[in-house]
């Protein structure tokens, strides 16, 4: 075969073009549904009750699906050989218990008062009339999730309900500091323990007790995540739910969890799958343990909502750099790939933040004036 006849691999920009083209071809049904959702949303805003349930239904699946990589991603990845409905029942029962406790204890509030400030006043009031930007926010989140972007549901969904710009800036500050803390802590933990872990985890097959430990840690992580991010879904509903509203809230999310496990995390699960040996139950347990400790710490110091996505990206980012730095491989290709992977994840998170601010500006004139004023000053 002549040299000119040998097929050449596409350039980086060529690969991007092919990936975008594949997305439009393979996901054309999804894109049609999303397009219809944007149109229906325009009619839904005419009636507050319809807009409320429309936004909630999309937020219920979109928030859990996008955040599944952090709260359930390692759990799904390390339990791929188990039946999906067993994993569903385990996480579903935890969800019901955690949400029911909040509903009983806080008199109808299922968010563990995450939508209140330190003085007990809400920074995210339930609107009497929904704006178009509020209603389409979960649809946008669903599209970004389909593109495998680990965007912050806290930024994207709560920002459009914020009463003023402080409701957005407080989340940003708490989340960015959470990312830095998570990255540094995870890097130190894995750097210091890598040799010990390599020595005692040398056998590929883990002891069965590791599965017990992992399910305990993952269950705790899922429960703490619900206390933090349940507000992202419930923000569309009244701040106090009656029994019927609570029942709908619980059943819809429970069924959405079932769909998520049936799809094995769907496309965004790849963000977890591509990380170094994360399918090992022992590695998954250590990642989840670090993550849940950070979430508990952030949960206790303030009731301001936190972007758990940013904390999780910090945890796996710090681990990925430490592990690849300590691995004795020739060259620096594996380190460069690790840096590229976490940089890409962070870039996607920043894109989600930018989209969140744009939607918040469209939904709230006070935020729009504040942002424009800060730019022009």
N, C-alpha and C positions, 0 to 999 in steps of 0.2 A: 504493500500500500504506500502510495506517495505521501510524503510528509505533509503536503497541503491538504490531503484527504483525511488526516487524523483529526477527529473532533476536538476542538479546544474547549477547556473548561471556562465557564463564564466568569467575567470579572466580578468584583464585589458589588458594583452597581447593577450588573446584570443579574446577580443572584437576588438582590433586593427587588428588582423588577419582576423576576420570576415568582418570588414569594408572594408579592402583592397580586400578581395575576392568578396564582393558584388559589389565593384567599377568595377572590371574587368568583372563581369558577366553582370551587369546592363548597363554598359557603353561600351560594346564591339564594338558597331557601331561607337561611338565617337572615341575609340582607333584605330579602323581601319582607319578612316578618318585622324586622327592625324598622324598615321604611313605613310599613303600615302603622306601626306603633307611634311614630312621629306624627302621622296624620290623625290617628284616633286621639292622641293627646291633645290636639288642638280643639277637638270637640269636648273632651272630658273636662277641660278647665271651665267650661260653661256652667257646670254643676259641681259645687264643692265636694259633695259626697262621692260622686263618680270619680272625680280627680283624686280624692284621698285613697280610694280602693285601687284605682288604676296604678298609682305610684307605689302603693304598698306591695301589690302583687309582683311588679317588676323588681322592686328593691329586695323582696324576700329571697328571690333566687339569685339575683345579681350580686348582692352583698356576700351571701354565703359562698357562692361559686368563686368570686374573686378572692375572698379571704381564706378559701379552703387550703391554699398553698401554705399558709402560716399556721392555722389552727389544726388542720387535718392532713396536710400534705405529706408529712413524714409518716404519719399513721397509715395513710392509704398506700404509700410507696413500700413500706416494710411489711404490709399485710396483703400483698397482691394475690397470694395463693388462697386466701380465705374467701368464703362466699360474701358477696357484697351486702346481702341483707343482714348478715350477722353484724357487720360493722355499722350498718344503718341502725339496727335496733339498739346497739350499745350507745352510740352517740345521740340517738333520738330520745332515749329514756333520760339521759343526762340533761338534754335540752329541756325536756318537760319539767323535770324537777327544779332546775335552776330558774326558769322563767316563772313557774308557779310560785316559788318561794318569794320572788320579787313582787309578784302581783298581790300575794296575801300580805306580806310584811309592809310594803309601801302603799297599801290601799289603792290598788289598781294600776300602779306604775310598774311596767315590766323592764325598765331600763336601769334599775338600781340607782336612780336619780342622777344619771349621767347627763341629763339635759338641763340640770340646774347648776347655778354658780355656787360659790362658797357661801353666799348669803341666803341660799334657798330660792332665788329668783331664776326663772327660766331665761336662758340666752337664746333659746330656739323655740319661740312660741308657735303654737299650732295655728296656721293661717285660717282666717274666715273665708278667704278666697285664694285659691292656689294660682300661682303664676305658671306660665307655660314652661319656664326654665326649671321650676321645681319638679314638675311632672315628668319631664324628659330626662332628668338627671340619672335615674336608674337605668334608662334605656341606653344612655351614653356609656354608663358603667358596664352594661352587658356587652356592648360592642368592644370596648377596650379589653374586657376579659377574654373575648373571643380572639383578640389579637395577641393573647398571652402577655398582656401588660399588667404587672402587679401594682396597680394604682391604689391609692388610699381611699377606701370607701368612706372613711371618716371625713376626709377633705371633700370628696365629691358629693356626698349626700347631706352632710350636716351644714356645709357652708351655704347652701341655697336657702336654709331655714334660719340662718343667723340673724339676730335682731340688729346687729351692727358689726363693724369691722373687727372689734375686739374678740368676737366669738370665733373668728377665723384665725387671727394672729395668735391667740392663746393655744389653739390646737397645733398650729405650725411650730411654735416654740417648744411645746411639750414633746412633740413628735420628733423634731430634729435632734433635740437633746437625747431623746430615747434611742435614736439611731446611733449616735456617736457613742453613748454609753454601752449599747449592745455590741457594737463592732469591737470596741476596745476590750470589753470583758470577755467576749467570745474568743478573740484573738489570743489573749493572755492564757485563758483556760486551755485551749487546744495546743498552743505552743508549749506550755509547761507540761502538759500530760500526754503529748503525742507518743513519746517513746514508751511510756508505761502502757498506754492503750495498745500500741503496736505489739508489745510483748505479750500481754495477757489476752488480747483479742485476736491473736494470730490465727486461731482456728476459724475457718469460715462459718462453721455451724455453731450458733450460739446456744448456750444452755437454755432449757425451757423456761427457767425462772426469769430470764430477760424479757420474755414475752409478757409475763405477769407484771413486771416492773414497768414495761413500756405502756401497757394498757392503763395502768394506774396513773402514770405521768401524763399520758395523752388525754385521759379523761379529765384530769385536773386542769390541763391546759385548755381544753375545750370549754370547761365550765367558767374559767377566768375570762376567756375570750368573749363568751356570751355576756358576762357582766360588763365588759368594756364596749363591745361592738354591737350588742343587741339594740342599742340606741339608734344606730344607723338605719335600721329597718323600721323600728317603732316611731321614728320621727314623723312619718306620714300620718300616724294615727293620733287620736286625742291623747293628752298626757295622762289621763286616767281612763282605763278601759273598763267597760262593763263586762259581764260574764260572756255575752255573745261575741263581743269584739275580741275578748281574750281567747275564746275558743277558736275563732277564725284565724287569729294571729298564730296560735299554736299549731293548728292542723296544717295550715298552708306551709309553714316553715318545715314542719316534720316531713311532709310529702316532698318538699323541695330537697331536703337532705337525702331522701331515698333516691331521687333522680340523680343527685350528685354522686352518690356511691355506685349507682348502676353504671354511670359513665366513667367511673374510676377517676374522678377529679376533673374530667374533660381536658381540654387543650392546655389550660394554664398549669396543669400538673407537671408539665415538662420542665418548668423552672426549678422544681425540686428534683425531678428525675435525673437531670443532667449534672447535679452536684456529685462530688467525689464520694463514692461508697455510702450514699445516704440511705440506700435500701437495706443496709445492715441494721438489724433491730437495735443493736447496741449504740451505733452512731446516731440513729434516729432518736433514741431515748435521751442521749446526752444533749442533743440539740434542743429537744422539747423541754428538758429540765432547765437548761439555761434560759430559755425563752419564758417559761412560766414564772420563774423567780423574778425576772425583770418586769413582767406584767403585774405581778402581785405588788412589787415595790411601787410601780407607777400608779397602780390602782389605789394604794393606801395613802400616798402623799397628796393626792388631789382628786376631786371628782370631775375635773375638766376632761372631756373626751380626748382619747389618745389614738393616733394612727398606729394600730398594731402592725400594719403592713411595714411601716418604716422600722419598727423594732425588730421584726422578723428578718428583714433584709440585712439589718446590722448583724444579727446573730449568725446567719448563714454566710454573710460576707466575711466576717472576722474568721470564722472556721475555715472557709475555703482558702483564704490567703495563708493562714497558719499551717494547714495540712499540706498544701502544695509547696510551701517554703521548706518544710521539714522533710518532705519526701526526697529520697536520694536518687534523683534522676539526672541524667546528663542533659546539659542545656537548660535554657530558661523558658522553653516553649510552654510547659505546663503552668508555670507561674503567670506567663502572659495571658494564657487562656483563662485562668482564674480571675485575673484583673479585668479582662474583657467582659467576662460573665457578670461580675458584680457591678461593673460600670454600666453595663447595658440595663441591668435591673434598676439601678438608681436613676438612670436617665428616664426610663419608663415611669418611675414614680414621680419624677419632676414634671413630666408631661401631664400626668394625672393631676398634679397640683395646679399647673397652669390652666387646665381645663376647668378645674373646680372654681378657681378665682373668676374665670370668665362667666361661668354659669351663675355664680353668686352675684356678680356685678349686674347681670341681666335680671336676676330675681329681686334684688334689693337696691333701690336708688341710693340709700345711705352708704352702702358698701361701695357702690359705683363712684359716688362723689369722693369718698375717702381715698380710694385707690387712685383716681385721676388727680386728686389734690396732692397726694404724696409724690406722683410722678412729675407734676408741673412745678412743684415747689423747689 
